[in-house]
Amino acid sequence: MKIKAFKGVRPPRDKAHLVASRSYLTYSDQALREKLSTNPYTFLHIINPEQSAANAPLVGQQKYKGVRDMYLKFRSDGVLLKDQKDSLYVYRQVSETDSYVGIIAASSVDDYAKGVIKVHEQTIASREVMFTDFLEHSGFNAEPVLITYSGVPRINEWIDSYVKTRPEYEFTTANKVLHHFWCVDSVAALDELIDLFGEVKTAYIADGHHRSASSMLYCTRKTSKSTSNNGDEPHHYFMSFLINDEQMRIFDYNRLILDINGLTTNEFLLQLKAHFTIQKQECVQKPTEQSEISMYFSGCWYGLKANDTIYNPLGRVSSLGASLLSNHILSPILGIKDVRNDDRVAFLDGKKGLGGLQEAVDSGAYQVAFALKPVTVKQMKEVADRNEIMPPKSTYVEPKLRSGLVIYSLDHE
């Protein structure tokens, strides 16, 4: 792997907890308005410039120009400052149940293009173009791509040496997660870590496939317009959070379905029996085998076990719960061909438990829920190593980073 230190754009120590935010996509409209009205420093003002100014919704290039203008305002107001030295950043999250620590760095677009950084998810071309347009007009990248690699003892020791020191940032967010952030600008320390990652032969995108794909497209655009490219300009890299695979966690990503496609209860259950053995469950049970899916329907939990006619334990992709569900239930029975673009499907991460699925159905908002067995890191890597693709929304990966904690500038400054 080729990684690079960079001059991060980030808030001063006293404002870090106010600037850093969850991804704007995770906020309801009401929660977003409340956050914007009560916190003048939140990064959400940059991403939602029209709401900050109470203007009509902006789209396309107008939106991106507004983002750029608000970003520059934050910088001129001193809410965001650019580091004077190239740096790498150690970042740690600690919750009641989990702890994650890794390195924020600039990763090479060339590594992504050549497959040193591998993928397991297919991207949508229109979203790639949208993100690329955003990069081109905003001039920055504020959400790192989550990349995982097999642990290297010396890299762990390097990280540990900073974790024992006082962090630059230390704050707790409302979800009871403690955030620590260290800046490393010692030339000797940077050179050592860059050399250590040079020995990492393969890495994997765990979260951020569209962000990395759009960074490559953006690099292609910039390179085609310039007569002087030495391969070290900012557009040849994208911001990433590098975490060893022992640190990362993959949770199940479960499905909520609006309706059962006009079928009666008996018709629906009868069609399921064509490929699954159905067992009504006395209590809530998560799937324990890859061939199993848990279903909540009509006030009851069911265990669905795939028959041998459709389940091949040697199939890396076809044996995944998301594949079994899409190929043999959602598509043929419920008429849902693409879970990414069908409004009848919603997703609930496994951290919210099966109780969250049951509550959503009992409320009447959805008619049926399906719980899947989580994909393992090993499965994810095997799929990527063979250049195969998992079904959409197969994984819910943690850690989830805060936006605006550190920003990678694409400008020459």
KASUL-V733432 format. One record per residue. N is the residue number from 1. PSI is psi as a letter, one per 40 degrees, with the letter a starting at -180 (999 if undefined). OMEGA is omega in whole degrees, 0 to 359 (NA if undefined). D_FIRST is the distance of its C-alpha to the first C-alpha in Angstrom with 2 decimals. Layout:
n->(N | N)
psi->(PSI | PSI)
omega->(OMEGA | OMEGA)
d_first->(D_FIRST | D_FIRST)
//
This chain:
n->(1 | 2 | 3 | 4 | 5 | 6 | 7 | 8 | 9 | 10 | 11 | 12 | 13 | 14 | 15 | 16 | 17 | 18 | 19 | 20 | 21 | 22 | 23 | 24 | 25 | 26 | 27 | 28 | 29 | 30 | 31 | 32 | 33 | 34 | 35 | 36 | 37 | 38 | 39 | 40 | 41 | 42 | 43 | 44 | 45 | 46 | 47 | 48 | 49 | 50 | 51 | 52 | 53 | 54 | 55 | 56 | 57 | 58 | 59 | 60 | 61 | 62 | 63 | 64 | 65 | 66 | 67 | 68 | 69 | 70 | 71 | 72 | 73 | 74 | 75 | 76 | 77 | 78 | 79 | 80 | 81 | 82 | 83 | 84 | 85 | 86 | 87 | 88 | 89 | 90 | 91 | 92 | 93 | 94 | 95 | 96 | 97 | 98 | 99 | 100 | 101 | 102 | 103 | 104 | 105 | 106 | 107 | 108 | 109 | 110 | 111 | 112 | 113 | 114 | 115 | 116 | 117 | 118 | 119 | 120 | 121 | 122 | 123 | 124 | 125 | 126 | 127 | 128 | 129 | 130 | 131 | 132 | 133 | 134 | 135 | 136 | 137 | 138 | 139 | 140 | 141 | 142 | 143 | 144 | 145 | 146 | 147 | 148 | 149 | 150 | 151 | 152 | 153 | 154 | 155 | 156 | 157 | 158 | 159 | 160 | 161 | 162 | 163 | 164 | 165 | 166 | 167 | 168 | 169 | 170 | 171 | 172 | 173 | 174 | 175 | 176 | 177 | 178 | 179 | 180 | 181 | 182 | 183 | 184 | 185 | 186 | 187 | 188 | 189 | 190 | 191 | 192 | 193 | 194 | 195 | 196 | 197 | 198 | 199 | 200 | 201 | 202 | 203 | 204 | 205 | 206 | 207 | 208 | 209 | 210 | 211 | 212 | 213 | 214 | 215 | 216 | 217 | 218 | 219 | 220 | 221 | 222 | 223 | 224 | 225 | 226 | 227 | 228 | 229 | 230 | 231 | 232 | 233 | 234 | 235 | 236 | 237 | 238 | 239 | 240 | 241 | 242 | 243 | 244 | 245 | 246 | 247 | 248 | 249 | 250 | 251 | 252 | 253 | 254 | 255 | 256 | 257 | 258 | 259 | 260 | 261 | 262 | 263 | 264 | 265 | 266 | 267 | 268 | 269 | 270 | 271 | 272 | 273 | 274 | 275 | 276 | 277 | 278 | 279 | 280 | 281 | 282 | 283 | 284 | 285 | 286 | 287 | 288 | 289 | 290 | 291 | 292 | 293 | 294 | 295 | 296 | 297 | 298 | 299 | 300 | 301 | 302 | 303 | 304 | 305 | 306 | 307 | 308 | 309 | 310 | 311 | 312 | 313 | 314 | 315 | 316 | 317 | 318 | 319 | 320 | 321 | 322 | 323 | 324 | 325 | 326 | 327 | 328 | 329 | 330 | 331 | 332 | 333 | 334 | 335 | 336 | 337 | 338 | 339 | 340 | 341 | 342 | 343 | 344 | 345 | 346 | 347 | 348 | 349 | 350 | 351 | 352 | 353 | 354 | 355 | 356 | 357 | 358 | 359 | 360 | 361 | 362 | 363 | 364 | 365 | 366 | 367 | 368 | 369 | 370 | 371 | 372 | 373 | 374 | 375 | 376 | 377 | 378 | 379 | 380 | 381 | 382 | 383 | 384 | 385 | 386 | 387 | 388 | 389 | 390 | 391 | 392 | 393 | 394 | 395 | 396 | 397 | 398 | 399 | 400 | 401 | 402 | 403 | 404 | 405 | 406 | 407 | 408 | 409 | 410 | 411 | 412 | 413)
psi->(i | h | i | i | i | i | g | i | h | i | i | i | d | e | e | d | d | d | d | h | i | i | h | d | e | e | h | i | d | d | d | d | d | d | d | d | d | e | h | e | e | i | d | d | d | d | d | g | d | d | d | d | e | f | i | i | h | i | i | b | d | d | d | d | d | d | d | d | d | d | d | d | d | d | d | d | e | e | d | h | i | h | i | d | i | h | i | i | h | h | h | h | h | h | a | d | d | i | h | i | i | a | h | h | i | h | i | h | d | d | d | d | d | e | e | d | h | i | i | e | i | h | i | h | d | d | d | d | d | d | d | d | d | d | d | d | d | d | e | i | h | e | h | i | h | h | h | i | i | h | h | h | d | d | d | d | d | d | d | d | d | d | d | e | i | h | i | d | i | h | i | h | i | e | e | f | h | h | h | i | h | i | h | h | e | h | d | d | d | d | d | d | d | d | d | d | d | e | e | h | d | h | i | h | h | d | h | f | d | d | d | d | d | d | d | d | d | d | d | d | d | d | d | d | e | i | e | g | h | e | e | e | i | d | e | e | i | i | h | i | h | h | h | i | e | d | d | i | h | h | i | i | h | i | h | h | h | d | i | f | f | e | i | i | d | d | d | d | d | d | d | d | e | d | e | i | h | h | h | h | h | d | i | h | h | i | h | e | i | d | e | i | h | h | h | h | h | f | e | i | h | i | h | h | h | h | i | d | d | e | h | h | e | e | h | d | d | d | e | i | d | d | d | d | d | d | d | e | c | d | d | d | d | e | f | h | d | h | e | d | e | h | e | e | h | i | i | h | i | e | d | e | i | d | d | d | d | d | d | d | d | d | e | e | d | i | d | i | i | h | h | i | h | i | i | i | d | d | d | d | d | d | d | d | d | e | f | i | h | i | i | i | f | d | i | h | i | i | i | h | i | i | h | e | d | i | h | h | h | e | i | h | 999)
omega->(174 | 175 | 185 | 170 | 180 | 178 | 183 | 172 | 189 | 182 | 171 | 188 | 186 | 182 | 184 | 183 | 179 | 182 | 186 | 183 | 168 | 173 | 183 | 181 | 183 | 181 | 169 | 180 | 181 | 180 | 179 | 179 | 180 | 180 | 181 | 183 | 185 | 183 | 182 | 185 | 186 | 177 | 180 | 176 | 180 | 183 | 181 | 187 | 182 | 178 | 178 | 182 | 180 | 178 | 175 | 181 | 178 | 179 | 173 | 185 | 176 | 179 | 183 | 177 | 177 | 177 | 180 | 181 | 181 | 176 | 180 | 177 | 177 | 180 | 180 | 179 | 180 | 176 | 174 | 181 | 179 | 178 | 181 | 182 | 171 | 185 | 162 | 188 | 175 | 183 | 180 | 171 | 176 | 177 | 179 | 185 | 188 | 175 | 181 | 175 | 180 | 187 | 170 | 184 | 170 | 179 | 188 | 173 | 180 | 176 | 178 | 182 | 183 | 178 | 170 | 171 | 188 | 182 | 175 | 184 | 179 | 179 | 179 | 188 | 183 | 178 | 175 | 181 | 180 | 179 | 179 | 176 | 178 | 180 | 184 | 185 | 181 | 179 | 179 | 176 | 187 | 181 | 182 | 170 | 179 | 182 | 180 | 183 | 177 | 187 | 175 | 185 | 183 | 176 | 177 | 179 | 179 | 179 | 182 | 182 | 178 | 180 | 180 | 182 | 180 | 180 | 173 | 176 | 171 | 180 | 179 | 179 | 187 | 177 | 175 | 176 | 177 | 182 | 175 | 185 | 180 | 175 | 179 | 181 | 175 | 183 | 180 | 180 | 179 | 180 | 181 | 183 | 177 | 177 | 180 | 178 | 174 | 177 | 178 | 188 | 185 | 174 | 188 | 173 | 177 | 180 | 179 | 181 | 180 | 179 | 180 | 179 | 179 | 176 | 177 | 179 | 177 | 178 | 179 | 178 | 183 | 182 | 182 | 182 | 185 | 178 | 181 | 178 | 177 | 178 | 182 | 179 | 183 | 184 | 176 | 181 | 173 | 183 | 183 | 171 | 186 | 184 | 182 | 191 | 174 | 180 | 188 | 176 | 175 | 178 | 174 | 178 | 193 | 187 | 171 | 186 | 185 | 183 | 181 | 169 | 176 | 180 | 170 | 178 | 182 | 179 | 180 | 181 | 180 | 179 | 177 | 184 | 179 | 183 | 183 | 167 | 186 | 179 | 176 | 185 | 179 | 179 | 181 | 179 | 174 | 174 | 180 | 179 | 183 | 183 | 186 | 173 | 174 | 183 | 173 | 187 | 175 | 175 | 182 | 171 | 178 | 170 | 178 | 178 | 183 | 177 | 180 | 181 | 182 | 185 | 176 | 183 | 180 | 180 | 185 | 181 | 185 | 181 | 179 | 180 | 180 | 178 | 179 | 181 | 183 | 187 | 188 | 177 | 186 | 184 | 186 | 185 | 186 | 175 | 179 | 187 | 183 | 185 | 181 | 189 | 181 | 183 | 180 | 183 | 170 | 185 | 178 | 183 | 185 | 179 | 180 | 173 | 179 | 177 | 177 | 177 | 182 | 180 | 181 | 179 | 181 | 179 | 182 | 181 | 179 | 183 | 183 | 178 | 178 | 177 | 185 | 173 | 181 | 172 | 178 | 176 | 179 | 179 | 180 | 182 | 179 | 178 | 181 | 181 | 181 | 179 | 176 | 186 | 175 | 173 | 178 | 175 | 178 | 187 | 168 | 192 | 170 | 18 | 170 | 185 | 176 | 177 | 175 | 178 | 169 | 186 | 177 | 182 | 177 | 181 | 168 | 182 | NA)
d_first->(0.00 | 3.75 | 6.30 | 9.95 | 13.26 | 16.08 | 19.82 | 20.39 | 23.69 | 25.28 | 28.72 | 30.68 | 31.05 | 34.39 | 33.27 | 29.87 | 31.62 | 33.57 | 30.88 | 28.18 | 29.17 | 28.37 | 27.34 | 30.52 | 30.66 | 31.57 | 34.74 | 38.09 | 40.00 | 42.34 | 39.70 | 37.86 | 41.15 | 41.96 | 38.63 | 39.01 | 42.62 | 42.16 | 38.94 | 38.83 | 35.36 | 33.39 | 30.41 | 32.29 | 34.60 | 31.85 | 30.94 | 34.65 | 36.42 | 39.43 | 40.17 | 39.95 | 42.60 | 44.55 | 44.24 | 44.25 | 40.96 | 38.70 | 36.69 | 34.26 | 33.99 | 36.70 | 34.67 | 31.54 | 33.75 | 35.19 | 31.78 | 30.95 | 34.36 | 34.12 | 30.68 | 32.22 | 35.25 | 33.28 | 31.77 | 35.17 | 36.74 | 34.34 | 33.04 | 29.54 | 28.59 | 25.72 | 24.22 | 25.22 | 22.16 | 18.42 | 17.38 | 15.04 | 17.07 | 17.78 | 19.56 | 21.80 | 24.25 | 27.18 | 29.77 | 32.79 | 30.93 | 27.19 | 24.76 | 21.11 | 18.88 | 15.31 | 13.42 | 13.95 | 11.49 | 10.82 | 7.88 | 7.70 | 10.55 | 9.72 | 6.71 | 9.58 | 12.13 | 10.85 | 10.37 | 6.81 | 7.86 | 11.40 | 14.72 | 18.03 | 20.33 | 22.13 | 22.47 | 25.78 | 26.05 | 28.51 | 26.34 | 23.40 | 25.91 | 27.32 | 24.06 | 23.27 | 26.79 | 26.27 | 23.24 | 25.24 | 28.34 | 27.16 | 24.56 | 22.40 | 20.08 | 21.43 | 19.97 | 16.33 | 14.65 | 14.42 | 11.18 | 11.54 | 9.95 | 12.11 | 13.43 | 12.82 | 16.23 | 15.43 | 13.21 | 16.29 | 18.57 | 16.89 | 17.40 | 20.85 | 21.95 | 21.89 | 23.26 | 26.34 | 27.09 | 28.81 | 26.64 | 26.93 | 27.77 | 29.58 | 31.38 | 32.45 | 32.65 | 35.52 | 33.77 | 33.90 | 30.19 | 29.50 | 26.68 | 25.25 | 23.03 | 22.08 | 21.05 | 19.22 | 19.92 | 20.47 | 18.81 | 18.58 | 17.03 | 14.41 | 13.57 | 13.44 | 11.04 | 8.58 | 9.11 | 8.95 | 5.51 | 4.87 | 6.98 | 5.62 | 6.28 | 7.16 | 7.68 | 10.96 | 12.85 | 15.80 | 17.68 | 17.56 | 17.42 | 19.85 | 18.18 | 14.89 | 17.10 | 19.31 | 16.63 | 15.91 | 19.69 | 20.23 | 17.93 | 19.96 | 23.13 | 22.44 | 21.36 | 24.51 | 26.69 | 25.54 | 26.54 | 24.21 | 20.48 | 18.23 | 14.95 | 14.59 | 17.13 | 16.72 | 16.93 | 13.68 | 11.95 | 13.07 | 13.71 | 12.17 | 13.29 | 10.89 | 13.24 | 13.42 | 15.43 | 18.46 | 18.87 | 18.77 | 22.05 | 23.08 | 26.73 | 29.11 | 29.61 | 33.30 | 35.61 | 38.84 | 41.10 | 43.84 | 46.39 | 47.07 | 47.84 | 51.62 | 52.00 | 54.37 | 53.18 | 54.69 | 53.29 | 49.75 | 49.97 | 51.63 | 48.85 | 46.25 | 48.24 | 47.61 | 44.13 | 44.01 | 46.18 | 47.14 | 48.13 | 49.45 | 48.01 | 50.23 | 47.45 | 44.00 | 41.45 | 37.75 | 36.61 | 35.90 | 34.99 | 32.69 | 35.86 | 37.46 | 37.75 | 39.88 | 42.12 | 44.35 | 47.21 | 50.78 | 50.76 | 49.44 | 46.23 | 45.67 | 43.39 | 42.34 | 41.33 | 40.18 | 42.48 | 41.41 | 42.14 | 39.02 | 36.78 | 34.71 | 32.80 | 30.56 | 29.51 | 26.02 | 26.70 | 30.48 | 31.08 | 29.39 | 31.99 | 30.93 | 31.48 | 34.81 | 35.95 | 35.11 | 36.25 | 39.43 | 40.59 | 39.26 | 39.48 | 42.58 | 44.64 | 43.72 | 42.82 | 39.40 | 37.25 | 34.17 | 33.50 | 31.37 | 34.41 | 37.45 | 39.27 | 40.82 | 37.61 | 36.19 | 33.44 | 33.67 | 30.87 | 31.70 | 31.82 | 35.15 | 36.54 | 38.97 | 41.60 | 39.91 | 40.22 | 43.84 | 44.74 | 43.40 | 45.53 | 48.57 | 48.54 | 49.23 | 46.15 | 44.78 | 46.57 | 44.09 | 40.84 | 38.39 | 36.14 | 33.26 | 31.56 | 28.08 | 25.13 | 23.22 | 19.49 | 19.99 | 21.72 | 19.12 | 16.38 | 18.96 | 19.85 | 16.35 | 15.77 | 19.04 | 18.44 | 21.32 | 22.17 | 23.84 | 26.94 | 26.69 | 26.78 | 26.03 | 24.15 | 24.77 | 21.82 | 22.02 | 21.31 | 22.53 | 21.71 | 24.42 | 24.43 | 25.03 | 23.99 | 21.58 | 21.19 | 18.68 | 20.97 | 20.50 | 23.41 | 23.72 | 25.78)
//
